[in-house]
């Protein structure tokens, strides 16, 4: 095991771009590994059903465009879950998850005003769950933008294929051996200003 100096780690935190992969302000790598854009697949079994998982590392300028396109695959009414880790830094109580049942169009219109928060707050993640099947019978389960700013999609095989098609439109290549930011030494970042924006977003969504 290699021991790195404090300065080496701090120098790593200053790097915000790896080739064409631009990080947001939410997170920084604390090692000398090379990050790449792309996506990989995983799966798990739930109630005897095989659930596919597609996880992507995406450059800052494309994250929300892809996220919004994935929301377009979901039903008219969705459950939104905001996952907050702000209490680890600020005196914000112990609650970490906040829920809201909301129309997908209304959700999209609200999120547009909070894009800086979604991208740059490393103590915030957002998950969107379908509450019913789409009219075409599609059954996407969940789309998530986590606190590492990775895009994570859960669904049955036909839905995962649709998610992958969106990734490929943006030039992402599947690599099931690809490592994600969360698997390396890293640090999350936030601020009091972002915390206040998070509180505003909770109110706008009616999240409790």
C-alpha positions in Angstrom: 0.0 0.0 0.0 1.4 3.4 -1.0 1.2 6.2 1.5 0.6 9.6 0.0 1.6 12.9 1.5 -0.9 15.5 2.6 0.4 17.8 -0.2 0.0 15.1 -2.8 -3.6 14.6 -1.8 -4.3 18.4 -1.8 -2.7 18.7 -5.2 -5.1 15.9 -6.5 -8.0 17.9 -5.2 -7.0 20.8 -7.4 -7.5 18.7 -10.6 -11.0 19.2 -12.1 -10.5 17.7 -15.5 -9.3 14.4 -16.8 -9.1 14.5 -20.6 -12.6 15.4 -21.8 -14.1 14.5 -18.4 -14.9 17.8 -16.6 -15.8 17.4 -12.9 -18.4 19.6 -11.2 -17.5 21.5 -8.0 -19.2 18.8 -5.9 -16.3 16.3 -5.7 -12.6 15.9 -6.2 -10.4 12.8 -6.6 -7.8 12.4 -3.8 -5.5 10.0 -5.7 -3.5 9.9 -8.9 -5.9 7.7 -10.7 -7.2 8.6 -14.2 -11.0 9.1 -14.4 -12.9 8.4 -17.6 -16.4 9.1 -19.0 -18.4 6.0 -19.8 -21.0 3.6 -18.3 -21.1 0.1 -16.9 -23.8 -2.4 -16.1 -24.6 -4.3 -12.9 -27.7 -6.3 -11.9 -29.4 -7.7 -8.8 -32.5 -9.9 -8.1 -35.5 -8.6 -6.3 -38.7 -10.7 -5.7 -37.4 -13.1 -8.3 -37.1 -10.4 -10.9 -33.7 -9.4 -12.5 -33.2 -5.7 -12.1 -30.6 -4.0 -14.3 -28.4 -1.1 -13.2 -26.6 1.2 -15.6 -24.1 3.6 -13.9 -22.4 6.5 -15.8 -19.6 8.9 -15.2 -20.5 12.0 -17.3 -18.7 15.3 -17.9 -20.3 18.3 -16.2 -21.7 19.9 -19.4 -23.8 16.8 -20.2 -25.0 15.5 -16.8 -28.3 17.4 -16.6 -29.1 17.0 -20.3 -28.8 13.3 -19.9 -30.7 13.3 -16.6 -33.6 15.2 -18.2 -33.8 12.9 -21.2 -34.0 10.0 -18.7 -36.9 11.7 -16.9 -38.7 11.8 -20.2 -38.9 8.0 -20.1 -40.8 8.0 -16.8 -44.5 8.2 -16.0 -46.5 11.4 -15.6 -46.4 11.2 -11.8 -43.2 10.4 -9.9 -41.8 10.2 -6.4 -38.8 12.4 -5.8 -36.3 11.7 -3.0 -33.7 14.3 -2.0 -30.8 12.7 -0.1 -28.9 15.2 2.0 -25.7 14.8 4.0 -25.6 18.4 5.1 -26.1 17.4 8.7 -22.5 16.0 8.7 -21.2 19.6 8.4 -24.1 21.8 9.6 -26.6 21.7 12.4 -29.5 20.6 10.3 -31.0 17.8 12.3 -30.8 14.1 11.6 -33.2 13.7 8.7 -31.4 12.7 5.5 -34.2 11.8 3.0 -37.0 14.0 1.9 -39.9 12.8 -0.3 -42.3 14.4 -2.7 -45.0 13.0 -5.0 -45.1 15.3 -8.0 -46.0 15.7 -11.7 -43.0 15.1 -13.9 -43.6 18.3 -15.9 -43.7 20.4 -12.7 -40.6 18.6 -11.4 -38.7 19.5 -14.6 -39.7 23.1 -14.4 -38.6 23.4 -10.8 -35.2 21.7 -11.3 -34.2 24.1 -14.1 -34.0 26.8 -11.5 -31.7 24.7 -9.2 -29.2 23.3 -11.7 -26.2 24.8 -10.0 -27.2 23.1 -6.8 -27.8 19.7 -8.4 -24.4 19.8 -10.1 -22.2 21.4 -7.4 -23.5 20.2 -4.1 -21.5 17.1 -3.1 -23.8 16.6 -0.1 -26.9 16.2 -2.2 -28.4 13.5 -4.4 -31.7 13.2 -6.1 -33.7 10.1 -7.1 -36.8 9.9 -9.2 -39.0 6.8 -9.0 -41.9 5.9 -11.3 -45.2 5.4 -9.4 -46.9 3.5 -12.2 -46.2 2.1 -15.7 -46.1 4.5 -18.6 -48.9 4.4 -21.2 -46.7 2.3 -23.5 -46.2 -0.3 -20.7 -42.6 0.8 -20.0 -41.6 0.1 -16.4 -38.5 2.2 -15.6 -37.9 2.0 -11.9 -35.5 4.8 -10.8 -33.2 7.5 -12.2 -30.7 8.9 -9.8 -28.1 11.7 -9.8 -26.1 10.8 -6.7 -23.8 12.9 -4.5 -20.8 11.8 -6.6 -22.6 13.2 -9.6 -22.8 9.8 -11.2 -26.0 8.9 -13.1 -27.5 5.6 -11.9 -30.5 4.0 -13.6 -32.5 1.0 -12.4 -34.9 -0.9 -14.6 -35.8 -4.1 -16.5 -33.7 -5.0 -19.6 -35.8 -3.1 -22.1 -35.6 0.1 -20.0 -31.9 -0.2 -19.4 -31.5 -0.5 -23.2 -33.3 2.9 -23.6 -31.0 4.5 -21.0 -28.0 3.1 -22.8 -29.1 4.6 -26.0 -29.2 8.0 -24.4 -25.7 7.5 -23.1 -24.5 6.6 -26.6 -26.0 9.6 -28.2 -23.7 11.6 -25.9 -20.7 9.6 -26.9 -20.4 7.4 -23.8 -19.0 3.9 -24.3 -19.9 0.9 -22.2 -17.0 -0.5 -20.1 -18.0 -2.9 -17.3 -14.5 -2.7 -15.9 -14.6 1.1 -15.5 -14.1 2.3 -12.0 -16.2 5.2 -10.6 -15.3 8.2 -8.5 -16.9 6.6 -5.5 -14.4 3.7 -5.7 -11.4 5.9 -5.3 -10.2 8.2 -2.4 -12.2 11.4 -2.9 -13.8 14.4 -1.1 -17.2 16.0 -1.3 -17.8 19.7 -1.2 -20.7 22.0 -0.3 -21.2 25.5 1.1 -23.7 27.5 3.2 -25.0 29.1 0.0 -25.8 25.7 -1.5 -27.4 24.6 1.8 -29.8 27.5 1.6 -30.5 26.6 -2.1 -31.2 23.0 -0.9 -33.7 24.4 1.6 -35.4 26.4 -1.1 -35.6 23.3 -3.3 -37.2 21.3 -0.6 -40.0 23.9 -0.2 -40.6 24.2 -3.9 -40.9 20.4 -4.2 -43.0 20.1 -1.1 -40.5 17.5 0.1 -40.9 16.2 3.6 
